[in-house]
């Protein structure tokens, strides 16, 4: 499976709300980086830290959190996704619609690294009102 196919599979599982499917191709030593200022900002090591630090808190804070994949670009082991996030903050009812870029590193069919790039300020405003 190509690097871009591995990433496509992750986004398809995400769209279906399938957490085990989203995690299926994560390497045990995956390093996941969330943008500074984003509500889940930080660096997470391994699948369980990602669940506890990113996916769980995201589900707790937002209704209908969705990643809109507009474009995927592949260069060897690197896949770049250009798209958007949409959701509604549970705490305020304020909608979110921001642009994002994801940079994935895939080696031997496993995702070993992820970096999120986005404007974090609108997410903070939506959560705080």
N, C-alpha and C positions, 0 to 999 in steps of 0.2 A: 504494500500500500504506500502510495506517495505521501510526502509530508502534507501536502494540501488536502489529501483525502482524509488523513488522520484528523486534521483541524475541522474539516467539514463535518465529520462524524461527531465531534464534540458539540458543534453548534446545533446540529440536528437533534441531539439528545437534550440539549438545553431548551430548545424550542418545544420539545415534547414534555418537559418537566421531569426528565429521567436522570436523576442524580447519579445512580450507578453507571449509566451510559456515559455521562459527562466525565466521570473519573476513570473509565475503563482503560484509556490509553495513557494515563499519567504514569510516569516513571516513579518508583519509590522515593527517589531523591529529587523530585521536581522542585524548582525554585519559582515561586509565584510572587510577582511584584505589583502591588496596587499603587496608583499615583499618589504622591504627596498631597495632602489636603482632602483626598476622597474619604468618605466615611469609613472605609475599610482599609485605609492607607497602611502600608507596611510590606515587609518581606516575609513570606510564609514558606516553610520547608516541609515538603512531604504532603501527601493527600489529606491526612487528618487535620493538619494545621490549616489547610485551605478550606476544608469544610467548616471548621470551628471559627476561623477568622474572616472568611469571605462569604461563602455560600449561606451559612446559617444566619449571620447578621444581616445579609442582604434580604433574605426571605423575611426576617423579623421586622425590617424597617420599611419595606416597600410592598405595595400591591402591584401585581402584574409586571414585575421587573422583566424587561425583555431586551435582548441584544438584536438589533437590526443589522444583519450582515449585508453590506452593499457591494463589497468588492474584496476578493482574496487575491493576493499576489504571492508567488513562490519564487524563492531563489535558494536552491539547494535545501539545506536543513531549516531555513528560515521562511516562515509564512507570516504575512502582514494582512490583518483584517482592517478595513476601513468601514465604519458604520456608525451606529448611534445606540444610545440607551433611552428607553422610555419606561416610565413607571409613575406611580403616585405614592407620595410619602404617606405612610400610615398615620404618622403623628400630626400632620397638618392638612392632609388632603390636597396638597399642592402637587401639580404634575411636574414631571421631569422629562425633558427631551434634549439630550446633549449629544454632541459628536464624540466619537472615541476611536482610538486606534489600538489594536492589540498586536503585539509582536510575539510570535511563537517560535520555539526552537524544538525541532523533532529530530531524534536520532534513533536509528534502528526501529522505527515504527512506534516509538514512545515519546511523549511530550516531556521534555526535560526542563523547559523554562517558558515563562510567560511574563510579559510586561504590559501593563495597561498605561495608556497615555490619554488623558482627557482633561477638560476644564472642570475642576472639582468644585469650584465656587457655586454653580447652580445647584449641585446636589446638596451642599451644606445649607443653602438658602431654603430649598424645598423641605428639608428635614426640620429646620428651626423656625420657619415661618417668618 
